[in-house]
Amino acid sequence: MSDILIVDDEKDIRELIADILKDEGFQTRLAANSDECMDQLNAEEPALMILDIWLKDSRMDGIDILKHVKRDNPDVPVIIISGHGNIEIAVAAIKQGAYDFIEKPFNIDQLLVVISRAMETARLRRENSSLRRREGTPAEMLGNAAAFRKLKDQLEKVTKSNGRVMLTGEPGSGKEVAARFIHVNSNRASAPFVTVNSASIEPERMEEVLFGRETAERGVEKGLLEQAHGGVIYFDEVADMPLGTQSKILRVLTEQQFTRVGGADKVRVDLRVISSTTRDLPSEIAAGRFRQELFDRLNVVPIAVPALSERREDVPLLAQHFIEGLNRAQGLPLREISEEAAAMMQTMEWPGNIRQLRNVIERVLILGEGTGPIEARELPGDAAPEEEGRIVLGGQLATLPLREARELFEREYLLTQINRFGGNISRTANFVGMERSALHRKLKSLGVVTSAKSGARVAHVEDEADQDA
């Protein structure tokens, strides 16, 4: 978006302004009437418009065109020029959103100053808008695991293209972060990133939300597709989109234009489409719930986002990242993660993936024990549900080599059983399935002795007592 559209019914004026601007390094386009102007606007949004207020042989005058531009292209600054200028026309133009008003015959230096200021103002507005959109929407990709490196390599390959991307993966695995990573590293980074949460929009409202609407009472209300013009539209959980809407989205992808609900005019959009789903779309297609044609359009570049279980080595890194982010955003304690806690988190099951990890970290920081390193005992048990046939390893156990871990487990296990049976070695041996003498030898090899006090759990006591009541 680097050219200036000049709209004037006088050829000499059009070409004079164009020559001046070309000498200053600008690219220009010309239009002699309202139809040519609208064609140019629909072809590509200009950086700025210079618009004559009076246009002979046109369906619309400059004020009508100005209204149209401010409705459909609000970021484009418009400078009004007229040879019949008066204060009333100037006020009307400014009220309708014109950046400035210049009366013919105009001073060239004045025109160049106004153009420079208008374009700088527009640039700052776009930057501010971009910063507001990015605020609180992370796009940073963190990790070292092989599965993560493969993902990032694929994402980097698609950033500079306009190819449609389909992201698949478990809930909470980071599909939206991946989509934003593509956006912020693309040539559309300064343009909008608009999310369509297909699962949360009521089916009967989907078309109004996407396409916008026009009513006599409220005028034009832009939909999400129009708000994303020039940037990225992200269809989150695209499988939840109603079938009727799917066919209309397919038409938008084909024609790059649509009609608002209740409207008659075609609205042109320039969009890059990124979609995501947790479902198996081929199965949805076979069940008649998703259109094959839309799948073919959206699935140009399929990318699988790995679950957290496929990148366990990244868990401590991600956890520390969340700690730092929550410290900045909410003022929660800036804590380290102990080796035992890190190891325990790596052994946990995370069905909610990265989203669940973040929630657990936030919970620990809110309810945790001071500002020292996070310990394994602070991690909630419900973050690590047991699977059939498996146990969850404690943090210390998970950090040791096999031989040391086995010895530690045997020592803790046998101490627990001895205390369970009140220090009775015979009953303990019977329960654990060992000969009494073999149990004695095992306890001795592990450096475990029983206390004379029944039920006490003590290691390395001076006198061994065998209570065989």
BALO-827050 format. One line per 10 residues: their letters; for each residue x, y, z of C-alpha. Coordinates in Angstrom, 2 decimals, always signed. Layout:
A> X Y Z; ...
***
This chain:
MSDILIVDDE> +0.00 +0.00 +0.00; +2.33 +2.74 -1.25; +0.50 +4.61 -4.02; -1.75 +7.69 -4.14; -5.09 +7.70 -5.94; -5.88 +11.04 -7.65; -9.55 +11.61 -8.52; -10.38 +14.71 -10.57; -12.57 +15.28 -13.64; -10.03 +17.71 -15.13
KDIRELIADI> -7.29 +15.80 -16.97; -4.76 +18.63 -16.67; -5.17 +18.77 -12.88; -4.91 +14.98 -12.54; -1.74 +14.77 -14.57; -0.18 +17.86 -12.95; -0.62 +16.41 -9.46; +0.62 +13.00 -10.67; +3.77 +14.52 -12.19; +4.51 +16.46 -8.99
LKDEGFQTRL> +4.09 +13.37 -6.84; +6.17 +11.17 -9.15; +8.99 +13.70 -8.87; +8.72 +13.29 -5.09; +9.04 +9.49 -5.37; +5.37 +8.51 -5.03; +3.50 +6.04 -7.22; +0.12 +7.27 -8.47; -3.14 +6.05 -9.98; -5.68 +8.26 -11.74
AANSDECMDQ> -9.48 +8.33 -11.95; -11.66 +10.79 -13.88; -15.06 +9.96 -12.36; -16.72 +8.08 -9.53; -16.95 +4.76 -11.40; -13.24 +4.77 -12.21; -12.54 +5.75 -8.61; -14.56 +2.85 -7.21; -12.90 +0.41 -9.61; -9.49 +1.58 -8.41
LNAEEPALMI> -10.53 +1.27 -4.76; -11.84 -2.25 -5.30; -8.69 -3.27 -7.16; -6.36 -2.21 -4.34; -6.54 +0.06 -1.33; -4.33 +3.18 -1.84; -2.10 +4.75 +0.75; -3.88 +8.11 +0.30; -6.55 +9.75 -1.87; -6.65 +13.21 -3.40
LDIWLKDSRM> -10.32 +13.75 -4.23; -12.05 +16.53 -6.14; -15.35 +17.56 -4.56; -17.10 +18.16 -7.91; -16.98 +15.41 -10.53; -18.74 +15.92 -13.89; -20.61 +13.00 -15.44; -20.41 +10.94 -12.26; -22.97 +9.01 -10.23; -21.40 +10.27 -6.99
DGIDILKHVK> -19.76 +13.52 -5.98; -16.67 +13.82 -3.78; -18.64 +13.82 -0.51; -20.44 +10.59 -1.52; -17.14 +8.94 -2.39; -15.63 +10.19 +0.88; -18.47 +8.56 +2.84; -17.90 +5.31 +0.98; -14.15 +5.36 +1.64; -14.53 +6.13 +5.33
RDNPDVPVII> -17.03 +3.29 +5.62; -15.06 +0.60 +3.77; -11.46 +1.88 +3.91; -11.30 +3.89 +7.14; -7.50 +3.88 +7.35; -7.07 +5.67 +4.00; -6.55 +9.44 +4.51; -8.51 +11.60 +2.02; -7.49 +15.12 +0.99; -10.36 +17.05 -0.60
ISGHGNIEIA> -9.60 +19.62 -3.33; -12.07 +21.96 -5.04; -12.16 +25.06 -7.18; -15.50 +26.03 -5.70; -14.42 +25.88 -2.10; -16.12 +27.58 +0.77; -16.18 +27.09 +4.49; -19.40 +25.03 +4.40; -17.92 +22.46 +1.99; -14.70 +22.29 +4.02
VAAIKQGAYD> -16.62 +21.70 +7.25; -18.80 +19.04 +5.55; -15.72 +17.23 +4.23; -13.94 +17.28 +7.59; -17.09 +16.04 +9.33; -17.24 +13.09 +6.95; -13.68 +12.14 +7.83; -11.49 +14.03 +5.32; -7.95 +14.64 +6.55; -7.80 +18.17 +5.09
FIEKPFNIDQ> -9.32 +20.50 +2.50; -7.31 +22.42 -0.13; -8.81 +25.01 -2.46; -7.86 +25.29 -6.13; -5.65 +26.77 -7.38; -3.42 +25.19 -4.75; +0.13 +25.86 -3.73; +2.37 +22.85 -4.59; +4.42 +23.12 -1.42; +1.25 +23.27 +0.66
LLVVISRAME> -0.11 +20.16 -1.08; +3.11 +18.23 -0.44; +3.15 +19.21 +3.23; -0.45 +18.08 +3.71; +0.22 +14.78 +1.89; +3.31 +14.11 +4.01; +1.46 +14.80 +7.25; -1.55 +12.70 +6.21; +0.57 +9.68 +5.32; +2.58 +9.94 +8.53
TARLRRENSS> -0.63 +10.16 +10.58; -2.03 +7.09 +8.77; +1.21 +5.18 +9.37; +1.15 +5.94 +13.10; -2.50 +4.89 +13.34; -1.72 +1.58 +11.65; +1.23 +0.98 +13.97; -0.83 +1.78 +17.07; -3.63 -0.46 +15.87; -1.13 -3.24 +15.22
LRRREGTPAE> +0.37 -2.87 +18.70; -3.08 -2.98 +20.32; -3.93 -6.12 +18.40; -0.70 -7.82 +19.40; -0.96 -6.88 +23.06; -1.63 -9.98 +25.12; -1.50 -12.28 +22.09; +1.82 -14.12 +22.27; +3.42 -15.44 +19.11; +6.75 -16.50 +20.61
MLGNAAAFRK> +7.67 -20.11 +19.92; +9.75 -21.77 +22.66; +11.27 -25.23 +22.74; +14.18 -27.50 +21.92; +12.54 -30.89 +21.48; +12.83 -32.58 +18.09; +9.05 -32.46 +17.54; +9.06 -28.72 +18.28; +12.01 -28.01 +15.98; +10.21 -29.81 +13.16
LKDQLEKVTK> +7.08 -27.70 +13.78; +9.00 -24.42 +13.83; +10.85 -25.33 +10.65; +7.53 -25.95 +8.89; +6.05 -22.68 +10.18; +9.06 -20.66 +9.04; +8.72 -22.10 +5.55; +5.15 -20.83 +5.16; +5.54 -17.36 +6.73; +6.48 -15.54 +3.53
SNGRVMLTGE> +3.86 -17.15 +1.32; +0.11 -16.54 +1.19; -0.68 -20.25 +1.18; -3.61 -21.42 +3.29; -2.49 -23.39 +6.33; -4.41 -26.05 +8.27; -3.12 -26.61 +11.82; -4.11 -29.84 +13.54; -3.45 -30.97 +17.09; -4.85 -31.69 +20.53
PGSGKEVAAR> -6.69 -29.00 +22.53; -4.28 -26.60 +24.21; -1.27 -27.68 +22.15; -0.59 -24.16 +20.84; -2.30 -23.99 +17.44; -3.26 -20.32 +17.79; +0.27 -19.40 +18.89; +1.53 -21.16 +15.76; -0.95 -19.20 +13.63; +0.18 -15.91 +15.18
FIHVNSNRAS> +3.81 -16.88 +14.63; +3.07 -17.22 +10.91; +1.34 -13.82 +10.92; +3.95 -11.78 +12.78; +6.75 -13.16 +10.63; +4.91 -12.57 +7.34; +4.64 -9.55 +5.06; +1.17 -9.00 +6.58; +2.52 -8.46 +10.11; +1.30 -4.84 +10.27
APFVTVNSAS> -2.22 -5.85 +9.16; -4.96 -7.37 +11.33; -5.01 -10.90 +12.76; -8.66 -11.71 +13.34; -9.81 -14.89 +15.09; -13.10 -16.61 +14.27; -13.98 -18.96 +17.12; -16.27 -21.23 +15.15; -17.33 -23.19 +18.24; -18.49 -20.19 +20.27
IEPERMEEVL> -20.54 -18.35 +17.63; -24.21 -19.29 +17.47; -24.95 -20.90 +14.07; -27.82 -18.49 +13.33; -25.47 -15.52 +13.89; -22.44 -16.91 +12.06; -23.09 -15.10 +8.76; -23.66 -11.72 +10.39; -20.51 -12.16 +12.47; -18.43 -13.10 +9.43
FGRETAERGV> -19.91 -10.91 +6.68; -21.32 -7.99 +8.67; -24.72 -6.45 +8.06; -26.46 -3.35 +6.77; -29.61 -1.98 +8.40; -31.49 +1.29 +8.11; -31.24 +1.85 +11.84; -27.54 +1.15 +12.37; -26.05 +1.50 +8.92; -23.04 -0.63 +8.04
EKGLLEQAHG> -21.58 -2.99 +10.66; -18.43 -4.70 +9.47; -17.99 -8.42 +9.97; -14.82 -10.26 +10.91; -13.84 -10.92 +7.29; -13.93 -7.22 +6.51; -12.05 -6.36 +9.70; -9.29 -8.76 +8.61; -8.88 -7.12 +5.18; -5.21 -7.09 +4.22
GVIYFDEVAD> -4.27 -9.45 +7.04; -5.06 -12.91 +8.37; -8.38 -14.52 +9.21; -7.91 -17.44 +11.61; -10.70 -20.03 +11.74; -10.29 -21.71 +15.13; -12.03 -25.11 +15.32; -13.20 -24.80 +11.73; -14.99 -28.15 +11.99; -17.66 -26.43 +14.11
MPLGTQSKIL> -18.65 -24.08 +11.29; -22.28 -24.66 +10.13; -22.64 -26.37 +6.73; -24.53 -23.42 +5.25; -21.79 -21.02 +6.26; -19.16 -23.39 +4.89; -20.53 -23.04 +1.38; -20.48 -19.23 +1.63; -16.93 -19.20 +2.99; -15.95 -21.40 +0.05
RVLTEQQFTR> -17.35 -18.75 -2.29; -15.42 -16.00 -0.48; -12.19 -17.97 -0.84; -12.87 -18.37 -4.55; -14.03 -14.84 -5.36; -12.33 -12.80 -2.61; -15.55 -10.84 -2.15; -18.94 -11.16 -0.46; -22.15 -9.28 +0.34; -23.08 -8.14 +3.82
VGGADKVRVD> -26.28 -9.49 +5.35; -29.01 -7.07 +4.30; -26.73 -5.35 +1.79; -26.44 -5.35 -1.98; -22.91 -4.14 -2.74; -20.00 -6.53 -3.15; -17.24 -6.10 -0.57; -13.74 -7.04 -1.75; -11.30 -8.52 +0.75; -7.66 -9.51 +0.59
LRVISSTTRD> -7.13 -12.25 +3.17; -4.75 -14.97 +4.15; -6.61 -17.88 +5.73; -5.26 -20.06 +8.53; -7.47 -22.74 +10.07; -7.18 -25.16 +12.96; -9.02 -28.20 +14.24; -8.77 -30.89 +16.90; -10.98 -33.21 +14.88; -10.25 -35.64 +12.07
LPSEIAAGRF> -11.70 -33.68 +9.14; -11.74 -36.63 +6.67; -14.02 -38.41 +9.17; -16.17 -35.29 +9.46; -16.41 -35.19 +5.65; -17.42 -38.86 +5.52; -20.12 -38.15 +8.11; -21.46 -35.26 +6.02; -20.57 -32.60 +8.57; -17.82 -30.87 +6.59
RQELFDRLNV> -17.58 -29.99 +2.90; -14.89 -31.70 +0.89; -14.46 -28.63 -1.34; -13.82 -26.36 +1.64; -11.36 -28.85 +3.11; -9.48 -28.90 -0.19; -9.31 -25.09 -0.18; -8.17 -24.78 +3.44; -5.81 -27.75 +3.61; -3.20 -26.43 +1.15
VPIAVPALSE> -0.39 -26.69 +3.73; -1.26 -29.13 +6.55; +0.88 -28.76 +9.69; +0.55 -30.96 +12.79; +1.17 -29.22 +16.14; +2.68 -31.78 +18.57; +1.14 -32.52 +21.94; +3.12 -31.68 +25.08; +3.66 -35.42 +25.61; +5.76 -35.40 +22.42
RREDVPLLAQ> +8.04 -32.65 +23.73; +8.46 -33.38 +27.45; +11.96 -31.92 +27.55; +10.41 -28.50 +26.83; +8.14 -28.56 +29.91; +10.57 -26.79 +32.33; +11.39 -24.15 +29.72; +7.72 -23.45 +29.06; +6.94 -23.43 +32.77; +9.66 -20.84 +33.47
HFIEGLNRAQ> +8.37 -18.77 +30.53; +4.89 -18.76 +32.08; +6.29 -17.80 +35.48; +8.03 -14.78 +33.96; +4.94 -13.80 +31.96; +2.63 -14.06 +34.99; +5.10 -11.99 +37.00; +4.97 -9.21 +34.40; +1.22 -9.36 +33.82; -0.12 -10.05 +37.33
GLPLREISEE> +2.77 -9.40 +39.68; +2.88 -13.03 +40.83; +6.15 -14.22 +42.43; +9.11 -14.64 +40.10; +10.18 -18.10 +41.21; +12.62 -20.68 +39.93; +11.73 -24.35 +39.47; +13.56 -26.92 +41.57; +15.18 -29.87 +39.83; +12.75 -32.26 +41.51
AAAMMQTMEW> +9.70 -30.21 +40.46; +10.98 -29.93 +36.89; +11.52 -33.68 +36.71; +8.10 -34.37 +38.16; +6.43 -32.09 +35.61; +8.19 -33.94 +32.83; +6.76 -37.25 +34.05; +3.20 -35.96 +34.41; +0.43 -36.52 +31.91; -0.84 -33.28 +30.37
PGNIRQLRNV> -4.13 -33.98 +28.54; -4.73 -30.22 +28.37; -1.24 -29.70 +26.94; +0.42 -26.27 +27.13; -2.77 -24.56 +28.27; -3.02 -26.93 +31.24; +0.66 -26.40 +32.09; +0.13 -22.64 +32.20; -2.93 -23.03 +34.43; -1.01 -25.27 +36.84
IERVLILGEG> +1.86 -22.78 +37.03; -0.56 -19.92 +37.72; -2.25 -21.95 +40.45; +1.09 -22.77 +42.10; +2.19 -19.13 +42.04; -1.09 -17.99 +43.61; -1.31 -20.69 +46.27; +2.38 -21.52 +46.58; +4.89 -21.36 +49.39; +6.73 -18.05 +49.31
TGPIEARELP> +9.18 -16.89 +46.68; +11.76 -19.69 +46.75; +12.09 -22.41 +44.12; +8.89 -24.31 +43.32; +9.09 -27.75 +44.94; +7.54 -31.00 +43.72; +5.14 -31.10 +46.73; +3.50 -27.88 +45.49; +2.38 -29.40 +42.20; -1.28 -30.42 +42.25
GDAAPEEEGR> -1.98 -34.12 +42.07; -4.80 -33.65 +39.57; -2.27 -32.42 +37.03; -0.93 -35.94 +36.80; -3.82 -38.42 +36.56; -2.76 -42.03 +36.74; -3.15 -44.26 +33.73; -4.02 -47.90 +34.09; -0.83 -49.89 +34.66; +1.25 -46.80 +35.50
IVLGGQLATL> +2.34 -44.86 +38.55; +3.48 -41.25 +38.64; +7.09 -40.90 +39.74; +7.97 -38.46 +42.48; +10.29 -35.57 +41.61; +13.42 -36.94 +43.38; +12.95 -40.43 +41.94; +12.61 -39.09 +38.42; +15.98 -37.34 +38.60; +18.08 -40.40 +39.50
PLREARELFE> +19.80 -43.08 +37.42; +18.03 -46.46 +37.37; +20.21 -48.16 +40.03; +19.90 -45.31 +42.53; +16.20 -44.89 +41.79; +15.60 -48.61 +42.36; +17.42 -48.52 +45.69; +15.52 -45.42 +46.79; +12.21 -46.99 +45.80; +12.98 -50.26 +47.60
REYLLTQINR> +14.08 -48.42 +50.74; +10.94 -46.24 +50.84; +8.69 -49.15 +49.94; +10.06 -51.46 +52.65; +10.02 -48.72 +55.30; +6.39 -48.05 +54.43; +5.49 -51.74 +54.78; +7.42 -52.16 +58.05; +5.54 -49.22 +59.54; +2.31 -50.56 +58.09
FGGNISRTAN> +2.77 -53.78 +60.07; +3.98 -52.07 +63.23; +7.61 -53.10 +62.84; +6.75 -56.83 +62.51; +9.35 -58.26 +60.12; +7.63 -61.64 +59.74; +4.33 -60.10 +58.65; +6.16 -57.64 +56.41; +8.13 -60.44 +54.76; +4.95 -62.43 +54.21
FVGMERSALH> +3.19 -59.47 +52.58; +6.05 -58.45 +50.27; +6.64 -62.08 +49.28; +10.12 -62.60 +50.70; +11.71 -65.01 +53.14; +12.28 -63.44 +56.53; +16.04 -63.92 +56.27; +16.05 -62.50 +52.73; +14.20 -59.44 +53.95; +16.79 -58.94 +56.68
RKLKSLGVVT> +19.58 -59.09 +54.12; +17.76 -56.67 +51.83; +17.20 -54.20 +54.66; +20.84 -54.43 +55.65; +22.02 -53.87 +52.06; +19.80 -50.80 +51.85; +21.07 -49.45 +55.17; +17.65 -49.77 +56.79; +17.11 -50.83 +60.38; +13.93 -50.90 +62.41
SAKSGARVAH> +13.53 -49.04 +65.67; +12.61 -50.62 +68.95; +9.54 -48.39 +68.97; +6.73 -50.16 +67.19; +5.62 -48.46 +64.03; +8.42 -45.90 +63.95; +9.93 -45.22 +60.52; +13.64 -44.73 +61.07; +16.73 -45.40 +58.98; +20.26 -45.99 +60.32
VEDEADQDA> +19.27 -46.59 +63.94; +21.93 -47.95 +66.33; +20.10 -51.08 +67.53; +18.09 -53.35 +65.28; +14.99 -54.79 +66.89; +13.03 -57.61 +65.41; +9.55 -57.46 +66.83; +7.89 -60.74 +66.00; +4.87 -60.46 +68.12
***
